[in-house]
Amino acid sequence: MFFSLLTILLLSSHENHFYHICNHDAIQRQTTVQTISFENTRLKNKDSLGNERSPIRIYLDFRIDKDEQQCVSINQQVSWQYDTFLCEEDDIFNETQKNSLFKTMENVRDYLQAILLVDRVEEPYPIRSYVPSYFNLTDSPITATDTDMFLSVFIRTYGGDSLTLASAHYVSSNRETNRPLQGAVYVNSRYLPNEIQGEHSKNTKFFYTVVHEIFHSLGISSSSFEYYHPRDSNVPYENPLVELNDEKTGKKHIFLVTPYAHKFAVMQWGVENFTVNGKTVTSGNEIEDGDGSGTAGSHPDWRIGNQDLMVGVSLQGDAGPYERFTPLTAAILLDTGNYDIVWDKIQPLVWGNKDSIDGNYIKDFVIGPPQNVFPQQYIYRPSTDPINDQCGFTFKMLGGLNKVNIT
């Protein structure tokens, strides 16, 4: 039986962790996406493969203090996500937090504009001012001009027991390419940063969480997988997802097997195919199927993607850098067909990487039970275990806490 990853993944020493649970799938399913057609959307052909793309232009529409569903007083009732919440003291933010959010979002925008290349939108397009149960942009622009992604930013309460730091969805997209054109990010009022964060900050937890959410709004979503297409064509790939079930363990694997996802699997784990109980499928990036309706479906499985910024649960604490933008997420963005990547800022996925251990691929790393195939430093072993050494896979932290003795 597969262990819950919370029993085996890593906890940094000398810090408390906040486990950010993403609920993108839940809010995207509640969203009816408006599609927009452009006369100048180029008809792609093989010659277009050589066309150079340009840095994405992201317009940040800050709705702070202009949002009727923002908590401004204790016991105020706000309604969104088809639910009603009662504002508490912890939902009322201060000027330091507001400024930190504003500047951090600008840093995120600049970071993404330095990494993502797109076919730019060359004409104005309409902005949706109202999405039921999510937002009403009473004073928003009617159209977006010189913009490839119009992104509204809100501060919202999620209720006192929520583990969601932020969430996002897209609300309109290009009809021909399915590339999102407008989206929204909702930041939990209880987890606003008290300091400005950027890619080089010691604490990058909030920064990379926002990057994670914006990537959902850019199309890393179960709602978009079926529309992924080659760079030189708008015709979607056939069967982008495949299933592989292990009857012995009860584990259900779902893989994204689009071309770049497959190339990443070959590079990272050294396998062209995955085989379980005699059934073989093309190797690819495993998609999370656990942790509830908000997390399952739109994230790389955190069992195999630990440390990549797009796994469904954030494991990063406040003490120092941990999450990173790796080729795993880059492959998914490339498979949308809508983005090129500037690779200077992409970092290796150390987790499961043969070069971080002994140079040999880890046999069955993706499809085998973790307790049988993970290297020693990937699992925190009880003190009674004869090979206990309390060292994590980066050799900078302790391993995760087991609930059972895996030996």
Contacts in CASP RR format, 6 or more apart in sequence:
PFRMAT RR
TARGET T0000
AUTHOR 0000-0000-0000
METHOD contacts of the structure
MODEL  1
MFFSLLTILLLSSHENHFYHICNHDAIQRQTTVQTISFENTRLKNKDSLG
NERSPIRIYLDFRIDKDEQQCVSINQQVSWQYDTFLCEEDDIFNETQKNS
LFKTMENVRDYLQAILLVDRVEEPYPIRSYVPSYFNLTDSPITATDTDMF
LSVFIRTYGGDSLTLASAHYVSSNRETNRPLQGAVYVNSRYLPNEIQGEH
SKNTKFFYTVVHEIFHSLGISSSSFEYYHPRDSNVPYENPLVELNDEKTG
KKHIFLVTPYAHKFAVMQWGVENFTVNGKTVTSGNEIEDGDGSGTAGSHP
DWRIGNQDLMVGVSLQGDAGPYERFTPLTAAILLDTGNYDIVWDKIQPLV
WGNKDSIDGNYIKDFVIGPPQNVFPQQYIYRPSTDPINDQCGFTFKMLGG
LNKVNIT
1 249 0 8 1.000
1 250 0 8 1.000
1 369 0 8 1.000
2 249 0 8 1.000
2 250 0 8 1.000
2 251 0 8 1.000
2 303 0 8 1.000
2 369 0 8 1.000
2 370 0 8 1.000
3 369 0 8 1.000
3 370 0 8 1.000
3 371 0 8 1.000
3 406 0 8 1.000
5 302 0 8 1.000
5 303 0 8 1.000
5 306 0 8 1.000
5 313 0 8 1.000
5 370 0 8 1.000
6 19 0 8 1.000
7 400 0 8 1.000
7 401 0 8 1.000
7 402 0 8 1.000
7 403 0 8 1.000
7 404 0 8 1.000
8 370 0 8 1.000
8 371 0 8 1.000
8 374 0 8 1.000
8 378 0 8 1.000
8 379 0 8 1.000
8 380 0 8 1.000
8 400 0 8 1.000
8 402 0 8 1.000
9 302 0 8 1.000
9 306 0 8 1.000
9 315 0 8 1.000
9 399 0 8 1.000
9 400 0 8 1.000
10 306 0 8 1.000
10 315 0 8 1.000
10 378 0 8 1.000
10 380 0 8 1.000
10 392 0 8 1.000
10 393 0 8 1.000
10 394 0 8 1.000
10 397 0 8 1.000
10 398 0 8 1.000
10 399 0 8 1.000
10 400 0 8 1.000
11 17 0 8 1.000
11 315 0 8 1.000
11 380 0 8 1.000
11 397 0 8 1.000
11 398 0 8 1.000
11 399 0 8 1.000
11 400 0 8 1.000
11 401 0 8 1.000
12 317 0 8 1.000
12 319 0 8 1.000
12 320 0 8 1.000
12 322 0 8 1.000
12 396 0 8 1.000
12 397 0 8 1.000
12 398 0 8 1.000
13 397 0 8 1.000
13 398 0 8 1.000
14 319 0 8 1.000
15 317 0 8 1.000
15 318 0 8 1.000
15 319 0 8 1.000
16 317 0 8 1.000
16 318 0 8 1.000
17 315 0 8 1.000
17 316 0 8 1.000
17 317 0 8 1.000
18 163 0 8 1.000
18 165 0 8 1.000
18 191 0 8 1.000
18 205 0 8 1.000
18 314 0 8 1.000
18 317 0 8 1.000
18 318 0 8 1.000
19 163 0 8 1.000
19 313 0 8 1.000
19 314 0 8 1.000
19 315 0 8 1.000
20 163 0 8 1.000
20 164 0 8 1.000
20 165 0 8 1.000
20 166 0 8 1.000
20 205 0 8 1.000
20 209 0 8 1.000
20 313 0 8 1.000
20 314 0 8 1.000
21 163 0 8 1.000
21 164 0 8 1.000
21 291 0 8 1.000
21 294 0 8 1.000
21 295 0 8 1.000
21 312 0 8 1.000
21 313 0 8 1.000
22 164 0 8 1.000
22 167 0 8 1.000
22 212 0 8 1.000
22 213 0 8 1.000
22 216 0 8 1.000
22 294 0 8 1.000
22 295 0 8 1.000
22 298 0 8 1.000
22 299 0 8 1.000
22 312 0 8 1.000
22 313 0 8 1.000
22 314 0 8 1.000
23 164 0 8 1.000
23 167 0 8 1.000
23 293 0 8 1.000
23 294 0 8 1.000
23 295 0 8 1.000
24 167 0 8 1.000
24 168 0 8 1.000
24 169 0 8 1.000
24 213 0 8 1.000
24 216 0 8 1.000
24 221 0 8 1.000
24 294 0 8 1.000
24 295 0 8 1.000
24 298 0 8 1.000
25 221 0 8 1.000
25 222 0 8 1.000
25 293 0 8 1.000
25 294 0 8 1.000
25 295 0 8 1.000
25 296 0 8 1.000
25 297 0 8 1.000
25 298 0 8 1.000
26 81 0 8 1.000
26 293 0 8 1.000
26 294 0 8 1.000
27 81 0 8 1.000
27 134 0 8 1.000
27 167 0 8 1.000
27 168 0 8 1.000
27 169 0 8 1.000
27 294 0 8 1.000
28 169 0 8 1.000
28 170 0 8 1.000
28 216 0 8 1.000
28 221 0 8 1.000
28 222 0 8 1.000
28 223 0 8 1.000
28 298 0 8 1.000
29 223 0 8 1.000
30 81 0 8 1.000
30 82 0 8 1.000
30 133 0 8 1.000
30 134 0 8 1.000
31 131 0 8 1.000
31 134 0 8 1.000
31 169 0 8 1.000
31 170 0 8 1.000
31 171 0 8 1.000
33 170 0 8 1.000
33 171 0 8 1.000
33 172 0 8 1.000
33 173 0 8 1.000
33 223 0 8 1.000
34 128 0 8 1.000
34 171 0 8 1.000
34 172 0 8 1.000
34 173 0 8 1.000
35 172 0 8 1.000
35 173 0 8 1.000
35 174 0 8 1.000
35 175 0 8 1.000
36 125 0 8 1.000
36 126 0 8 1.000
36 172 0 8 1.000
36 173 0 8 1.000
36 174 0 8 1.000
36 175 0 8 1.000
36 181 0 8 1.000
37 174 0 8 1.000
37 175 0 8 1.000
37 176 0 8 1.000
38 121 0 8 1.000
38 122 0 8 1.000
38 123 0 8 1.000
38 125 0 8 1.000
38 174 0 8 1.000
38 176 0 8 1.000
39 123 0 8 1.000
40 122 0 8 1.000
40 123 0 8 1.000
41 174 0 8 1.000
41 176 0 8 1.000
41 177 0 8 1.000
42 48 0 8 1.000
42 119 0 8 1.000
44 230 0 8 1.000
44 231 0 8 1.000
44 232 0 8 1.000
44 233 0 8 1.000
44 234 0 8 1.000
45 232 0 8 1.000
45 233 0 8 1.000
46 232 0 8 1.000
48 231 0 8 1.000
48 232 0 8 1.000
49 231 0 8 1.000
49 232 0 8 1.000
51 119 0 8 1.000
52 117 0 8 1.000
53 117 0 8 1.000
53 118 0 8 1.000
53 119 0 8 1.000
53 120 0 8 1.000
53 339 0 8 1.000
53 340 0 8 1.000
54 117 0 8 1.000
54 118 0 8 1.000
54 119 0 8 1.000
54 120 0 8 1.000
55 113 0 8 1.000
55 114 0 8 1.000
55 116 0 8 1.000
55 117 0 8 1.000
55 118 0 8 1.000
56 112 0 8 1.000
56 113 0 8 1.000
56 116 0 8 1.000
56 117 0 8 1.000
56 118 0 8 1.000
56 148 0 8 1.000
56 149 0 8 1.000
56 339 0 8 1.000
57 113 0 8 1.000
57 120 0 8 1.000
57 146 0 8 1.000
57 147 0 8 1.000
57 148 0 8 1.000
57 149 0 8 1.000
58 109 0 8 1.000
58 112 0 8 1.000
58 113 0 8 1.000
58 147 0 8 1.000
58 148 0 8 1.000
58 149 0 8 1.000
58 151 0 8 1.000
58 214 0 8 1.000
59 144 0 8 1.000
59 147 0 8 1.000
59 149 0 8 1.000
59 150 0 8 1.000
59 151 0 8 1.000
60 105 0 8 1.000
60 106 0 8 1.000
60 109 0 8 1.000
60 151 0 8 1.000
60 153 0 8 1.000
61 137 0 8 1.000
61 140 0 8 1.000
61 150 0 8 1.000
61 151 0 8 1.000
61 152 0 8 1.000
61 153 0 8 1.000
62 102 0 8 1.000
62 105 0 8 1.000
62 152 0 8 1.000
62 153 0 8 1.000
63 70 0 8 1.000
63 135 0 8 1.000
63 137 0 8 1.000
63 152 0 8 1.000
63 153 0 8 1.000
63 154 0 8 1.000
64 70 0 8 1.000
64 98 0 8 1.000
64 101 0 8 1.000
64 102 0 8 1.000
64 153 0 8 1.000
64 154 0 8 1.000
64 155 0 8 1.000
65 98 0 8 1.000
66 138 0 8 1.000
66 139 0 8 1.000
67 135 0 8 1.000
67 154 0 8 1.000
67 155 0 8 1.000
67 156 0 8 1.000
68 136 0 8 1.000
69 78 0 8 1.000
69 79 0 8 1.000
69 80 0 8 1.000
69 135 0 8 1.000
69 154 0 8 1.000
69 156 0 8 1.000
70 78 0 8 1.000
70 154 0 8 1.000
70 155 0 8 1.000
70 156 0 8 1.000
70 189 0 8 1.000
71 78 0 8 1.000
71 87 0 8 1.000
71 91 0 8 1.000
71 92 0 8 1.000
71 155 0 8 1.000
71 156 0 8 1.000
71 157 0 8 1.000
71 189 0 8 1.000
72 87 0 8 1.000
72 92 0 8 1.000
73 87 0 8 1.000
73 92 0 8 1.000
74 87 0 8 1.000
74 88 0 8 1.000
74 89 0 8 1.000
74 92 0 8 1.000
75 86 0 8 1.000
75 87 0 8 1.000
76 86 0 8 1.000
76 87 0 8 1.000
77 84 0 8 1.000
77 85 0 8 1.000
77 86 0 8 1.000
77 87 0 8 1.000
78 84 0 8 1.000
78 85 0 8 1.000
78 87 0 8 1.000
78 156 0 8 1.000
78 157 0 8 1.000
79 85 0 8 1.000
79 133 0 8 1.000
80 133 0 8 1.000
80 134 0 8 1.000
80 135 0 8 1.000
80 156 0 8 1.000
80 186 0 8 1.000
81 133 0 8 1.000
81 134 0 8 1.000
82 133 0 8 1.000
85 157 0 8 1.000
85 158 0 8 1.000
85 159 0 8 1.000
87 157 0 8 1.000
88 157 0 8 1.000
88 159 0 8 1.000
88 160 0 8 1.000
90 160 0 8 1.000
90 189 0 8 1.000
90 190 0 8 1.000
91 157 0 8 1.000
91 159 0 8 1.000
91 189 0 8 1.000
91 190 0 8 1.000
92 189 0 8 1.000
93 155 0 8 1.000
93 189 0 8 1.000
93 192 0 8 1.000
96 194 0 8 1.000
97 192 0 8 1.000
97 193 0 8 1.000
97 194 0 8 1.000
98 155 0 8 1.000
98 192 0 8 1.000
99 196 0 8 1.000
100 192 0 8 1.000
100 193 0 8 1.000
100 194 0 8 1.000
100 195 0 8 1.000
100 196 0 8 1.000
100 197 0 8 1.000
101 153 0 8 1.000
101 155 0 8 1.000
101 187 0 8 1.000
101 192 0 8 1.000
101 193 0 8 1.000
103 196 0 8 1.000
104 193 0 8 1.000
104 196 0 8 1.000
104 197 0 8 1.000
104 198 0 8 1.000
104 206 0 8 1.000
104 207 0 8 1.000
104 210 0 8 1.000
105 153 0 8 1.000
105 185 0 8 1.000
105 210 0 8 1.000
107 196 0 8 1.000
107 197 0 8 1.000
107 198 0 8 1.000
107 199 0 8 1.000
107 207 0 8 1.000
108 198 0 8 1.000
108 207 0 8 1.000
108 210 0 8 1.000
108 211 0 8 1.000
108 214 0 8 1.000
111 198 0 8 1.000
111 199 0 8 1.000
111 207 0 8 1.000
111 211 0 8 1.000
111 345 0 8 1.000
112 211 0 8 1.000
112 214 0 8 1.000
114 342 0 8 1.000
114 345 0 8 1.000
115 325 0 8 1.000
115 341 0 8 1.000
115 342 0 8 1.000
115 345 0 8 1.000
115 346 0 8 1.000
116 218 0 8 1.000
116 333 0 8 1.000
116 339 0 8 1.000
116 340 0 8 1.000
116 341 0 8 1.000
116 342 0 8 1.000
117 339 0 8 1.000
117 340 0 8 1.000
117 341 0 8 1.000
117 342 0 8 1.000
118 148 0 8 1.000
118 179 0 8 1.000
118 338 0 8 1.000
118 339 0 8 1.000
118 340 0 8 1.000
119 177 0 8 1.000
119 338 0 8 1.000
120 148 0 8 1.000
121 144 0 8 1.000
121 147 0 8 1.000
121 148 0 8 1.000
121 174 0 8 1.000
121 181 0 8 1.000
124 143 0 8 1.000
124 144 0 8 1.000
124 145 0 8 1.000
125 143 0 8 1.000
125 144 0 8 1.000
125 172 0 8 1.000
125 181 0 8 1.000
126 142 0 8 1.000
126 143 0 8 1.000
126 144 0 8 1.000
126 172 0 8 1.000
127 137 0 8 1.000
127 140 0 8 1.000
127 141 0 8 1.000
127 142 0 8 1.000
127 143 0 8 1.000
127 144 0 8 1.000
127 150 0 8 1.000
127 182 0 8 1.000
128 137 0 8 1.000
128 171 0 8 1.000
128 172 0 8 1.000
128 182 0 8 1.000
129 136 0 8 1.000
129 137 0 8 1.000
129 138 0 8 1.000
129 140 0 8 1.000
130 136 0 8 1.000
130 137 0 8 1.000
131 171 0 8 1.000
131 184 0 8 1.000
134 169 0 8 1.000
134 171 0 8 1.000
134 184 0 8 1.000
135 152 0 8 1.000
135 154 0 8 1.000
135 184 0 8 1.000
137 152 0 8 1.000
140 152 0 8 1.000
144 150 0 8 1.000
144 181 0 8 1.000
144 182 0 8 1.000
148 181 0 8 1.000
149 180 0 8 1.000
149 181 0 8 1.000
149 182 0 8 1.000
149 183 0 8 1.000
149 217 0 8 1.000
149 218 0 8 1.000
150 181 0 8 1.000
150 182 0 8 1.000
150 183 0 8 1.000
151 182 0 8 1.000
151 183 0 8 1.000
151 184 0 8 1.000
151 185 0 8 1.000
151 214 0 8 1.000
151 217 0 8 1.000
152 182 0 8 1.000
152 183 0 8 1.000
152 184 0 8 1.000
152 185 0 8 1.000
153 184 0 8 1.000
153 185 0 8 1.000
153 187 0 8 1.000
154 184 0 8 1.000
154 185 0 8 1.000
154 186 0 8 1.000
154 187 0 8 1.000
155 186 0 8 1.000
155 187 0 8 1.000
155 189 0 8 1.000
155 192 0 8 1.000
156 186 0 8 1.000
156 187 0 8 1.000
156 188 0 8 1.000
156 189 0 8 1.000
157 188 0 8 1.000
157 189 0 8 1.000
157 190 0 8 1.000
158 164 0 8 1.000
158 188 0 8 1.000
158 189 0 8 1.000
158 190 0 8 1.000
159 190 0 8 1.000
160 190 0 8 1.000
162 188 0 8 1.000
162 190 0 8 1.000
164 188 0 8 1.000
165 187 0 8 1.000
165 188 0 8 1.000
165 191 0 8 1.000
165 206 0 8 1.000
165 209 0 8 1.000
165 314 0 8 1.000
166 185 0 8 1.000
166 186 0 8 1.000
166 187 0 8 1.000
166 188 0 8 1.000
166 191 0 8 1.000
166 209 0 8 1.000
166 210 0 8 1.000
166 213 0 8 1.000
167 185 0 8 1.000
167 186 0 8 1.000
167 213 0 8 1.000
167 216 0 8 1.000
168 183 0 8 1.000
168 184 0 8 1.000
168 185 0 8 1.000
168 186 0 8 1.000
168 213 0 8 1.000
168 214 0 8 1.000
168 216 0 8 1.000
168 217 0 8 1.000
169 183 0 8 1.000
169 184 0 8 1.000
169 216 0 8 1.000
169 217 0 8 1.000
170 180 0 8 1.000
170 181 0 8 1.000
170 182 0 8 1.000
170 183 0 8 1.000
170 216 0 8 1.000
170 217 0 8 1.000
170 218 0 8 1.000
170 219 0 8 1.000
170 221 0 8 1.000
171 182 0 8 1.000
171 183 0 8 1.000
171 184 0 8 1.000
172 180 0 8 1.000
172 181 0 8 1.000
172 182 0 8 1.000
172 183 0 8 1.000
173 179 0 8 1.000
173 180 0 8 1.000
173 181 0 8 1.000
174 180 0 8 1.000
174 181 0 8 1.000
176 234 0 8 1.000
177 229 0 8 1.000
177 234 0 8 1.000
177 337 0 8 1.000
177 338 0 8 1.000
178 224 0 8 1.000
178 227 0 8 1.000
178 229 0 8 1.000
178 336 0 8 1.000
178 338 0 8 1.000
179 218 0 8 1.000
179 219 0 8 1.000
179 336 0 8 1.000
179 338 0 8 1.000
180 217 0 8 1.000
180 218 0 8 1.000
180 219 0 8 1.000
183 217 0 8 1.000
184 217 0 8 1.000
185 210 0 8 1.000
185 213 0 8 1.000
185 214 0 8 1.000
185 217 0 8 1.000
187 210 0 8 1.000
191 206 0 8 1.000
193 206 0 8 1.000
195 201 0 8 1.000
195 203 0 8 1.000
197 203 0 8 1.000
197 204 0 8 1.000
197 205 0 8 1.000
197 206 0 8 1.000
197 207 0 8 1.000
198 204 0 8 1.000
198 207 0 8 1.000
199 207 0 8 1.000
199 345 0 8 1.000
201 207 0 8 1.000
202 320 0 8 1.000
202 321 0 8 1.000
203 317 0 8 1.000
203 318 0 8 1.000
203 319 0 8 1.000
203 320 0 8 1.000
204 316 0 8 1.000
204 320 0 8 1.000
204 321 0 8 1.000
204 322 0 8 1.000
204 323 0 8 1.000
205 314 0 8 1.000
205 316 0 8 1.000
205 317 0 8 1.000
205 318 0 8 1.000
205 322 0 8 1.000
205 323 0 8 1.000
208 309 0 8 1.000
208 314 0 8 1.000
208 316 0 8 1.000
208 323 0 8 1.000
208 324 0 8 1.000
208 325 0 8 1.000
209 314 0 8 1.000
211 309 0 8 1.000
211 325 0 8 1.000
212 309 0 8 1.000
212 310 0 8 1.000
212 314 0 8 1.000
215 309 0 8 1.000
215 310 0 8 1.000
215 329 0 8 1.000
215 333 0 8 1.000
216 298 0 8 1.000
218 333 0 8 1.000
218 336 0 8 1.000
218 339 0 8 1.000
219 336 0 8 1.000
219 338 0 8 1.000
220 298 0 8 1.000
220 310 0 8 1.000
220 329 0 8 1.000
220 332 0 8 1.000
220 333 0 8 1.000
220 336 0 8 1.000
221 298 0 8 1.000
222 287 0 8 1.000
222 297 0 8 1.000
222 298 0 8 1.000
223 298 0 8 1.000
224 336 0 8 1.000
225 240 0 8 1.000
225 241 0 8 1.000
225 256 0 8 1.000
226 236 0 8 1.000
226 240 0 8 1.000
227 236 0 8 1.000
228 236 0 8 1.000
228 237 0 8 1.000
228 240 0 8 1.000
228 258 0 8 1.000
228 335 0 8 1.000
228 336 0 8 1.000
228 337 0 8 1.000
229 235 0 8 1.000
229 236 0 8 1.000
229 237 0 8 1.000
229 336 0 8 1.000
229 337 0 8 1.000
230 237 0 8 1.000
230 259 0 8 1.000
230 337 0 8 1.000
231 334 0 8 1.000
231 337 0 8 1.000
231 340 0 8 1.000
237 258 0 8 1.000
237 259 0 8 1.000
237 335 0 8 1.000
239 257 0 8 1.000
240 256 0 8 1.000
240 257 0 8 1.000
240 258 0 8 1.000
240 335 0 8 1.000
241 254 0 8 1.000
241 255 0 8 1.000
241 256 0 8 1.000
241 257 0 8 1.000
241 287 0 8 1.000
242 254 0 8 1.000
242 255 0 8 1.000
242 257 0 8 1.000
242 281 0 8 1.000
242 282 0 8 1.000
243 252 0 8 1.000
243 253 0 8 1.000
243 254 0 8 1.000
243 255 0 8 1.000
243 281 0 8 1.000
244 253 0 8 1.000
244 255 0 8 1.000
244 274 0 8 1.000
244 276 0 8 1.000
244 279 0 8 1.000
244 281 0 8 1.000
244 367 0 8 1.000
245 251 0 8 1.000
245 252 0 8 1.000
245 253 0 8 1.000
245 276 0 8 1.000
245 279 0 8 1.000
246 252 0 8 1.000
246 253 0 8 1.000
246 276 0 8 1.000
246 277 0 8 1.000
246 367 0 8 1.000
246 368 0 8 1.000
247 277 0 8 1.000
248 277 0 8 1.000
249 368 0 8 1.000
249 369 0 8 1.000
251 369 0 8 1.000
252 289 0 8 1.000
253 274 0 8 1.000
253 276 0 8 1.000
253 286 0 8 1.000
253 366 0 8 1.000
253 367 0 8 1.000
254 286 0 8 1.000
254 287 0 8 1.000
254 289 0 8 1.000
254 297 0 8 1.000
255 261 0 8 1.000
255 274 0 8 1.000
255 281 0 8 1.000
255 282 0 8 1.000
255 283 0 8 1.000
255 284 0 8 1.000
255 285 0 8 1.000
255 286 0 8 1.000
255 287 0 8 1.000
256 284 0 8 1.000
256 285 0 8 1.000
256 286 0 8 1.000
256 287 0 8 1.000
256 332 0 8 1.000
256 335 0 8 1.000
257 281 0 8 1.000
257 282 0 8 1.000
257 283 0 8 1.000
257 284 0 8 1.000
258 335 0 8 1.000
259 335 0 8 1.000
260 330 0 8 1.000
260 331 0 8 1.000
260 332 0 8 1.000
260 334 0 8 1.000
260 335 0 8 1.000
261 284 0 8 1.000
261 285 0 8 1.000
261 331 0 8 1.000
261 332 0 8 1.000
261 335 0 8 1.000
262 282 0 8 1.000
262 283 0 8 1.000
262 284 0 8 1.000
263 331 0 8 1.000
264 284 0 8 1.000
264 285 0 8 1.000
264 327 0 8 1.000
264 328 0 8 1.000
264 331 0 8 1.000
265 271 0 8 1.000
265 283 0 8 1.000
265 284 0 8 1.000
265 285 0 8 1.000
265 366 0 8 1.000
266 272 0 8 1.000
266 283 0 8 1.000
267 327 0 8 1.000
268 327 0 8 1.000
268 328 0 8 1.000
268 349 0 8 1.000
268 352 0 8 1.000
268 353 0 8 1.000
269 283 0 8 1.000
269 352 0 8 1.000
269 361 0 8 1.000
269 362 0 8 1.000
269 365 0 8 1.000
269 366 0 8 1.000
270 283 0 8 1.000
270 361 0 8 1.000
271 283 0 8 1.000
271 361 0 8 1.000
271 366 0 8 1.000
272 282 0 8 1.000
272 283 0 8 1.000
273 280 0 8 1.000
273 281 0 8 1.000
273 282 0 8 1.000
273 283 0 8 1.000
274 280 0 8 1.000
274 281 0 8 1.000
274 282 0 8 1.000
274 283 0 8 1.000
274 284 0 8 1.000
274 366 0 8 1.000
274 367 0 8 1.000
275 281 0 8 1.000
275 367 0 8 1.000
276 367 0 8 1.000
283 366 0 8 1.000
285 300 0 8 1.000
285 328 0 8 1.000
285 331 0 8 1.000
285 332 0 8 1.000
286 300 0 8 1.000
286 301 0 8 1.000
286 303 0 8 1.000
286 304 0 8 1.000
286 366 0 8 1.000
287 297 0 8 1.000
287 298 0 8 1.000
287 299 0 8 1.000
287 300 0 8 1.000
287 301 0 8 1.000
288 295 0 8 1.000
288 296 0 8 1.000
288 297 0 8 1.000
288 298 0 8 1.000
288 299 0 8 1.000
288 300 0 8 1.000
288 301 0 8 1.000
288 302 0 8 1.000
288 311 0 8 1.000
288 312 0 8 1.000
289 296 0 8 1.000
289 297 0 8 1.000
289 301 0 8 1.000
290 296 0 8 1.000
291 312 0 8 1.000
291 313 0 8 1.000
295 312 0 8 1.000
295 313 0 8 1.000
299 310 0 8 1.000
299 311 0 8 1.000
299 312 0 8 1.000
300 308 0 8 1.000
300 310 0 8 1.000
300 311 0 8 1.000
300 312 0 8 1.000
300 328 0 8 1.000
300 329 0 8 1.000
300 332 0 8 1.000
301 311 0 8 1.000
302 311 0 8 1.000
302 312 0 8 1.000
302 313 0 8 1.000
302 315 0 8 1.000
303 370 0 8 1.000
304 351 0 8 1.000
304 352 0 8 1.000
304 365 0 8 1.000
304 366 0 8 1.000
305 311 0 8 1.000
305 328 0 8 1.000
305 349 0 8 1.000
305 351 0 8 1.000
306 315 0 8 1.000
306 351 0 8 1.000
307 315 0 8 1.000
307 322 0 8 1.000
307 323 0 8 1.000
307 324 0 8 1.000
307 326 0 8 1.000
307 349 0 8 1.000
307 350 0 8 1.000
307 351 0 8 1.000
308 323 0 8 1.000
308 324 0 8 1.000
308 325 0 8 1.000
308 326 0 8 1.000
308 328 0 8 1.000
308 329 0 8 1.000
308 349 0 8 1.000
308 351 0 8 1.000
309 323 0 8 1.000
309 324 0 8 1.000
309 325 0 8 1.000
309 326 0 8 1.000
309 329 0 8 1.000
310 328 0 8 1.000
310 329 0 8 1.000
310 332 0 8 1.000
314 323 0 8 1.000
315 322 0 8 1.000
315 323 0 8 1.000
316 322 0 8 1.000
316 323 0 8 1.000
324 347 0 8 1.000
324 349 0 8 1.000
325 345 0 8 1.000
325 346 0 8 1.000
325 347 0 8 1.000
326 346 0 8 1.000
326 347 0 8 1.000
326 348 0 8 1.000
326 349 0 8 1.000
327 346 0 8 1.000
327 348 0 8 1.000
327 349 0 8 1.000
328 349 0 8 1.000
330 341 0 8 1.000
330 343 0 8 1.000
330 346 0 8 1.000
333 339 0 8 1.000
333 341 0 8 1.000
334 340 0 8 1.000
334 341 0 8 1.000
348 355 0 8 1.000
350 356 0 8 1.000
350 393 0 8 1.000
350 394 0 8 1.000
351 378 0 8 1.000
351 393 0 8 1.000
352 362 0 8 1.000
352 365 0 8 1.000
352 375 0 8 1.000
352 393 0 8 1.000
354 360 0 8 1.000
354 361 0 8 1.000
354 362 0 8 1.000
356 393 0 8 1.000
357 375 0 8 1.000
362 373 0 8 1.000
362 374 0 8 1.000
362 375 0 8 1.000
363 373 0 8 1.000
364 372 0 8 1.000
364 373 0 8 1.000
365 373 0 8 1.000
365 374 0 8 1.000
370 378 0 8 1.000
370 379 0 8 1.000
371 379 0 8 1.000
371 406 0 8 1.000
375 393 0 8 1.000
376 387 0 8 1.000
376 389 0 8 1.000
377 389 0 8 1.000
377 391 0 8 1.000
377 392 0 8 1.000
377 393 0 8 1.000
377 395 0 8 1.000
377 399 0 8 1.000
378 392 0 8 1.000
378 393 0 8 1.000
378 399 0 8 1.000
379 399 0 8 1.000
379 400 0 8 1.000
379 402 0 8 1.000
379 406 0 8 1.000
380 390 0 8 1.000
380 392 0 8 1.000
380 398 0 8 1.000
380 399 0 8 1.000
380 400 0 8 1.000
380 401 0 8 1.000
380 402 0 8 1.000
381 387 0 8 1.000
381 388 0 8 1.000
381 389 0 8 1.000
381 402 0 8 1.000
381 405 0 8 1.000
381 406 0 8 1.000
381 407 0 8 1.000
382 388 0 8 1.000
382 402 0 8 1.000
382 405 0 8 1.000
382 407 0 8 1.000
384 405 0 8 1.000
385 405 0 8 1.000
385 407 0 8 1.000
386 407 0 8 1.000
390 398 0 8 1.000
390 399 0 8 1.000
391 398 0 8 1.000
391 399 0 8 1.000
392 398 0 8 1.000
392 399 0 8 1.000
392 400 0 8 1.000
393 399 0 8 1.000
END
